[in-house]
């Protein structure tokens, strides 16, 4: 946990940005896995509640009364029966004191506070809820049906939270660096393990075990698959096969901050010539971001600069054709890259995405294009600022169903070489991803160790550190 002065300062700044009204920041509750006493563990606290109130205990609500300059932490103290099973937990008053709050009350007082605020015609601010128990609570408190709560959420509060959380403080960057170092251990574990004959699930389980051992756990469900063309491919019981590529997209949470990396590896430890040709394009696109991402540049412009480079290189392989600018404008590159270059990252792996991507990744100047395939998946378009943390994750994917669909429609036939694409239907996909800090002059990757990804370096690492690889 950061110092209590950090949380005091953050709440003061939030009050200035929101300006008036009563702010409700709901912490999370335990979530039952399959019956009440068997909960998902460990509990994942709401990130915005953590940002301003810092405590991980369940059943808490943070109150910021902007008009009267009052801050409160609400929740019920743990009774002896719970202590028997879960161990001693500090009182709500003690938890509040740790983050610079002097006023506390039990959970029931929330109803009274909201009733008084409503009767006085005060503005009650809350963020879009994403858990059903919070939605039910908001309905009970404010009479807003869960289906209407996203629209009823406070835009001033959303914008204030995004403004503050988007620019990372030095102590936050240090926490992300530590999470990235655990990410290094996770991905190099996969690189040491993969070989023909073991299952995707086994490798993914070992990767998850590193996160559970060295951090709070994974920052999202680990993606590990020989079907890299599936963006979110879950690990299966399929055996790793010679000649295939394995894609691992994984990260951890440590000290409440995330990492998110992707590596694509040859199952046998050596790339084929065809794999190396595609891989080198993704590698070049990944590294090119370091040259163009800097404060004041729109992230959408970085994305499309990468798309132009990718198109040029794919034309050299005979997979694309025609004018590069026209091809990218038409969205032909989305055959290979149907997602955006990256997203914000911090306390959430897709930082603040639950607040609405239009407010997190875009702004009044830069709006999303929701009409064009591929471009409609950009999570980030706004101008970069010093202190932003974004992912850099270009990829090239050969998706058989997409190839068949566009070929049958003649979509972008001026720019796509469908005959050549047919020969790549069994290829899979490649993605390389690292976490990027926007600095005063440019940008840099986060983490003190770089997970091997340059082809020679990767092959050498896998060869030197192989674990029971049966060639």
TILOLUM-331369 format. One line per 4 residues: for each residue x, y, z of C-alpha. Coordinates in steps of 0.1 Angstrom, whole numbers, padded with zeros to 4 digits. Example, Ala and Ser with C-alpha at 12.3 -4.5 7.8 and 13.67 -1.06 7.14 Angstrom:
% residues 2
0123:-0045:0078 ~ 0137:-0011:0071
% end
This chain:
% residues 471
0000:0000:0000 ~ 0012:0035:-0007 ~ 0014:0061:0020 ~ -0017:0076:0035
-0007:0110:0021 ~ -0010:0095:-0014 ~ -0047:0086:-0008 ~ -0054:0120:0009
-0039:0138:-0020 ~ -0058:0117:-0045 ~ -0092:0123:-0028 ~ -0086:0160:-0026
-0078:0162:-0063 ~ -0109:0142:-0071 ~ -0131:0166:-0051 ~ -0116:0195:-0071
-0123:0178:-0104 ~ -0158:0167:-0096 ~ -0168:0199:-0080 ~ -0200:0191:-0062
-0223:0164:-0049 ~ -0218:0130:-0031 ~ -0194:0105:-0045 ~ -0200:0068:-0039
-0171:0044:-0046 ~ -0181:0008:-0041 ~ -0156:-0018:-0030 ~ -0161:-0053:-0041
-0176:-0083:-0021 ~ -0165:-0119:-0021 ~ -0179:-0137:-0052 ~ -0191:-0173:-0047
-0177:-0198:-0071 ~ -0204:-0225:-0068 ~ -0218:-0221:-0033 ~ -0217:-0192:-0007
-0188:-0205:0014 ~ -0166:-0214:-0016 ~ -0156:-0180:-0030 ~ -0132:-0171:-0058
-0099:-0164:-0041 ~ -0082:-0141:-0036 ~ -0109:-0115:-0037 ~ -0102:-0088:-0064
-0109:-0053:-0050 ~ -0124:-0027:-0073 ~ -0095:-0007:-0088 ~ -0109:0028:-0084
-0118:0021:-0048 ~ -0082:0009:-0043 ~ -0069:0040:-0060 ~ -0086:0064:-0036
-0092:0042:-0005 ~ -0064:0017:-0007 ~ -0080:-0012:0013 ~ -0085:-0048:0000
-0112:-0059:0025 ~ -0146:-0069:0011 ~ -0178:-0051:0020 ~ -0165:-0015:0020
-0179:0017:0004 ~ -0159:0049:0002 ~ -0179:0082:0006 ~ -0166:0116:-0005
-0190:0145:0003 ~ -0176:0172:-0020 ~ -0200:0199:-0008 ~ -0191:0195:0029
-0155:0183:0025 ~ -0162:0150:0043 ~ -0147:0116:0036 ~ -0159:0084:0051
-0153:0047:0050 ~ -0184:0025:0055 ~ -0185:-0012:0064 ~ -0192:-0036:0091
-0165:-0049:0115 ~ -0157:-0086:0113 ~ -0173:-0106:0141 ~ -0157:-0134:0162
-0173:-0161:0141 ~ -0157:-0148:0110 ~ -0124:-0144:0128 ~ -0124:-0181:0137
-0124:-0190:0100 ~ -0105:-0161:0084 ~ -0083:-0147:0111 ~ -0082:-0113:0127
-0090:-0083:0105 ~ -0086:-0047:0116 ~ -0117:-0027:0123 ~ -0131:-0004:0097
-0119:0025:0118 ~ -0084:0012:0118 ~ -0085:0006:0080 ~ -0098:0041:0075
-0070:0056:0096 ~ -0044:0038:0075 ~ -0055:0059:0045 ~ -0061:0092:0063
-0098:0090:0070 ~ -0113:0098:0105 ~ -0150:0092:0099 ~ -0165:0057:0096
-0198:0040:0100 ~ -0215:0007:0094 ~ -0229:-0004:0061 ~ -0265:0004:0070
-0257:0041:0072 ~ -0253:0042:0034 ~ -0291:0041:0030 ~ -0295:0070:0053
-0268:0090:0035 ~ -0283:0084:0001 ~ -0319:0092:0013 ~ -0307:0126:0027
-0288:0134:-0004 ~ -0317:0125:-0027 ~ -0342:0145:-0006 ~ -0319:0175:-0008
-0317:0172:-0046 ~ -0280:0167:-0044 ~ -0261:0150:-0073 ~ -0250:0115:-0063
-0220:0103:-0084 ~ -0212:0067:-0090 ~ -0192:0048:-0117 ~ -0207:0022:-0141
-0211:-0010:-0120 ~ -0198:-0043:-0134 ~ -0209:-0066:-0106 ~ -0245:-0077:-0101
-0244:-0073:-0063 ~ -0233:-0037:-0068 ~ -0261:-0032:-0094 ~ -0287:-0045:-0069
-0273:-0022:-0042 ~ -0275:0009:-0064 ~ -0311:-0001:-0073 ~ -0320:-0004:-0036
-0303:0029:-0028 ~ -0312:0051:-0057 ~ -0341:0033:-0075 ~ -0322:0030:-0107
-0328:-0003:-0126 ~ -0296:-0022:-0134 ~ -0303:-0018:-0171 ~ -0302:0020:-0168
-0272:0023:-0145 ~ -0245:0026:-0171 ~ -0263:0056:-0186 ~ -0270:0070:-0152
-0234:0068:-0141 ~ -0217:0102:-0134 ~ -0198:0115:-0164 ~ -0180:0142:-0143
-0168:0114:-0120 ~ -0158:0091:-0149 ~ -0138:0119:-0166 ~ -0121:0129:-0133
-0111:0093:-0125 ~ -0098:0087:-0161 ~ -0078:0120:-0159 ~ -0061:0110:-0126
-0055:0073:-0132 ~ -0043:0076:-0169 ~ -0012:0095:-0159 ~ 0009:0072:-0137
0028:0085:-0106 ~ 0064:0074:-0102 ~ 0054:0049:-0075 ~ 0028:0034:-0098
0054:0030:-0125 ~ 0077:0012:-0101 ~ 0049:-0012:-0092 ~ 0043:-0019:-0129
0080:-0025:-0134 ~ 0079:-0051:-0106 ~ 0049:-0068:-0122 ~ 0067:-0068:-0156
0096:-0086:-0139 ~ 0072:-0113:-0128 ~ 0059:-0114:-0164 ~ 0095:-0121:-0175
0095:-0152:-0152 ~ 0061:-0163:-0165 ~ 0070:-0161:-0202 ~ 0105:-0176:-0199
0089:-0205:-0180 ~ 0068:-0211:-0211 ~ 0098:-0208:-0234 ~ 0117:-0234:-0214
0089:-0258:-0213 ~ 0073:-0260:-0247 ~ 0081:-0290:-0268 ~ 0062:-0315:-0289
0040:-0339:-0270 ~ 0030:-0318:-0239 ~ -0004:-0301:-0237 ~ -0013:-0265:-0240
-0030:-0267:-0206 ~ 0002:-0280:-0189 ~ 0023:-0251:-0201 ~ -0004:-0225:-0192
-0008:-0241:-0158 ~ 0029:-0237:-0151 ~ 0028:-0201:-0163 ~ -0001:-0194:-0140
0018:-0211:-0111 ~ 0047:-0186:-0115 ~ 0022:-0157:-0112 ~ 0005:-0173:-0081
0039:-0179:-0065 ~ 0055:-0145:-0071 ~ 0025:-0121:-0072 ~ -0012:-0117:-0064
-0020:-0139:-0094 ~ -0027:-0135:-0131 ~ -0040:-0101:-0144 ~ -0063:-0120:-0169
-0069:-0156:-0179 ~ -0038:-0168:-0196 ~ -0040:-0173:-0233 ~ -0018:-0202:-0246
-0026:-0219:-0279 ~ -0012:-0232:-0311 ~ -0041:-0215:-0327 ~ -0026:-0180:-0324
-0051:-0168:-0350 ~ -0077:-0169:-0323 ~ -0073:-0136:-0303 ~ -0082:-0151:-0270
-0074:-0188:-0274 ~ -0079:-0207:-0242 ~ -0054:-0235:-0234 ~ -0068:-0269:-0243
-0057:-0305:-0239 ~ -0042:-0305:-0274 ~ -0007:-0317:-0276 ~ 0019:-0293:-0289
0030:-0304:-0324 ~ 0062:-0301:-0344 ~ 0061:-0274:-0369 ~ 0035:-0253:-0351
0038:-0220:-0333 ~ 0026:-0215:-0297 ~ 0013:-0181:-0286 ~ 0014:-0171:-0249
-0004:-0140:-0238 ~ -0001:-0136:-0200 ~ 0005:-0112:-0172 ~ 0003:-0108:-0134
-0009:-0085:-0108 ~ 0016:-0073:-0081 ~ 0011:-0046:-0056 ~ -0022:-0039:-0073
-0006:-0032:-0107 ~ -0005:-0053:-0139 ~ 0018:-0066:-0166 ~ 0007:-0079:-0200
0031:-0095:-0224 ~ 0028:-0118:-0254 ~ 0054:-0141:-0270 ~ 0050:-0165:-0300
0074:-0194:-0301 ~ 0082:-0223:-0324 ~ 0072:-0255:-0306 ~ 0105:-0273:-0317
0126:-0242:-0308 ~ 0134:-0233:-0344 ~ 0114:-0212:-0368 ~ 0108:-0224:-0403
0116:-0200:-0431 ~ 0079:-0192:-0437 ~ 0074:-0186:-0400 ~ 0105:-0164:-0398
0093:-0143:-0427 ~ 0060:-0134:-0409 ~ 0076:-0132:-0375 ~ 0101:-0107:-0387
0074:-0084:-0398 ~ 0057:-0084:-0364 ~ 0090:-0079:-0348 ~ 0097:-0048:-0369
0063:-0034:-0362 ~ 0067:-0040:-0325 ~ 0101:-0022:-0324 ~ 0090:0006:-0347
0066:0018:-0320 ~ 0096:0029:-0300 ~ 0105:0054:-0328 ~ 0071:0070:-0332
0053:0069:-0298 ~ 0059:0101:-0278 ~ 0039:0128:-0260 ~ 0016:0148:-0282
0013:0120:-0309 ~ -0021:0104:-0313 ~ -0020:0068:-0305 ~ -0043:0062:-0336
-0015:0077:-0357 ~ 0010:0052:-0342 ~ -0014:0024:-0349 ~ -0018:0033:-0386
0020:0040:-0390 ~ 0025:0003:-0379 ~ -0003:-0008:-0403 ~ 0015:0009:-0432
0048:-0007:-0423 ~ 0030:-0041:-0421 ~ 0014:-0036:-0454 ~ 0046:-0027:-0471
0063:-0058:-0457 ~ 0033:-0081:-0466 ~ 0035:-0067:-0502 ~ 0071:-0079:-0504
0059:-0114:-0495 ~ 0031:-0113:-0521 ~ 0003:-0114:-0496 ~ -0009:-0078:-0503
-0007:-0055:-0533 ~ -0016:-0020:-0545 ~ -0010:0014:-0530 ~ -0002:0012:-0493
-0021:0043:-0482 ~ -0052:0033:-0501 ~ -0050:-0003:-0488 ~ -0048:0009:-0452
-0075:0035:-0457 ~ -0097:0007:-0471 ~ -0090:-0015:-0440 ~ -0073:-0042:-0460
-0046:-0046:-0434 ~ -0073:-0058:-0409 ~ -0073:-0091:-0427 ~ -0040:-0097:-0408
-0044:-0072:-0378 ~ -0081:-0071:-0368 ~ -0073:-0054:-0334 ~ -0058:-0022:-0322
-0021:-0017:-0315 ~ -0026:-0015:-0277 ~ -0045:-0003:-0247 ~ -0040:0016:-0215
-0026:-0005:-0186 ~ -0023:0000:-0149 ~ -0043:-0013:-0120 ~ -0065:-0030:-0146
-0048:-0049:-0175 ~ -0072:-0030:-0198 ~ -0070:0000:-0176 ~ -0104:0016:-0167
-0121:-0001:-0196 ~ -0152:-0006:-0174 ~ -0156:0032:-0172 ~ -0162:0033:-0210
-0135:0030:-0236 ~ -0147:0062:-0253 ~ -0136:0081:-0222 ~ -0104:0061:-0216
-0089:0056:-0250 ~ -0105:0086:-0268 ~ -0115:0121:-0260 ~ -0133:0151:-0275
-0106:0155:-0301 ~ -0102:0119:-0311 ~ -0133:0097:-0317 ~ -0135:0060:-0325
-0143:0048:-0360 ~ -0169:0021:-0353 ~ -0178:0014:-0389 ~ -0147:-0002:-0403
-0137:-0038:-0394 ~ -0105:-0038:-0374 ~ -0105:0000:-0368 ~ -0137:-0005:-0347
-0116:-0026:-0323 ~ -0091:0002:-0315 ~ -0091:0007:-0277 ~ -0068:0037:-0279
-0067:0067:-0302 ~ -0061:0098:-0281 ~ -0029:0118:-0279 ~ -0002:0103:-0257
0009:0120:-0226 ~ 0040:0116:-0204 ~ 0032:0090:-0177 ~ 0007:0070:-0198
0013:0032:-0199 ~ 0001:0015:-0230 ~ 0007:-0019:-0245 ~ 0025:-0024:-0278
0011:-0055:-0294 ~ 0011:-0058:-0332 ~ 0002:-0092:-0347 ~ -0003:-0110:-0379
-0030:-0136:-0380 ~ -0043:-0160:-0407 ~ -0079:-0166:-0399 ~ -0094:-0192:-0423
-0130:-0181:-0419 ~ -0121:-0144:-0425 ~ -0101:-0153:-0456 ~ -0131:-0173:-0469
-0156:-0146:-0462 ~ -0136:-0117:-0477 ~ -0127:-0138:-0507 ~ -0163:-0147:-0514
-0173:-0111:-0510 ~ -0144:-0098:-0531 ~ -0137:-0075:-0501 ~ -0105:-0055:-0506
-0096:-0077:-0536 ~ -0076:-0048:-0550 ~ -0052:-0051:-0521 ~ -0052:-0088:-0510
-0037:-0117:-0528 ~ -0063:-0144:-0520 ~ -0045:-0172:-0539 ~ -0014:-0167:-0517
-0035:-0163:-0486 ~ -0051:-0198:-0492 ~ -0017:-0213:-0486 ~ -0014:-0197:-0452
-0047:-0211:-0437 ~ -0028:-0235:-0415 ~ -0003:-0209:-0403 ~ -0019:-0197:-0371
-0009:-0163:-0358 ~ 0019:-0143:-0343 ~ 0018:-0115:-0317 ~ 0045:-0098:-0298
0035:-0076:-0268 ~ 0053:-0054:-0243 ~ 0043:-0026:-0219 ~ 0053:0009:-0228
0058:0040:-0207 ~ 0055:0073:-0224 ~ 0083:0095:-0212 ~ 0091:0132:-0215
0110:0127:-0248 ~ 0096:0095:-0262 ~ 0089:0061:-0247 ~ 0105:0030:-0232
0095:-0006:-0224 ~ 0088:-0014:-0188 ~ 0105:-0042:-0168 ~ 0142:-0046:-0159
0144:-0077:-0181 ~ 0133:-0082:-0217 ~ 0115:-0114:-0224 ~ 0134:-0129:-0254
0117:-0122:-0287 ~ 0143:-0114:-0314 ~ 0144:-0147:-0334 ~ 0180:-0156:-0329
0179:-0146:-0292 ~ 0147:-0165:-0287 ~ 0159:-0197:-0304 ~ 0192:-0196:-0284
0174:-0190:-0251 ~ 0150:-0220:-0258 ~ 0180:-0242:-0268 ~ 0201:-0233:-0238
0173:-0236:-0212 ~ 0151:-0264:-0226 ~ 0134:-0286:-0202 ~ 0129:-0322:-0213
0126:-0313:-0250 ~ 0124:-0344:-0271 ~ 0136:-0334:-0305
% end
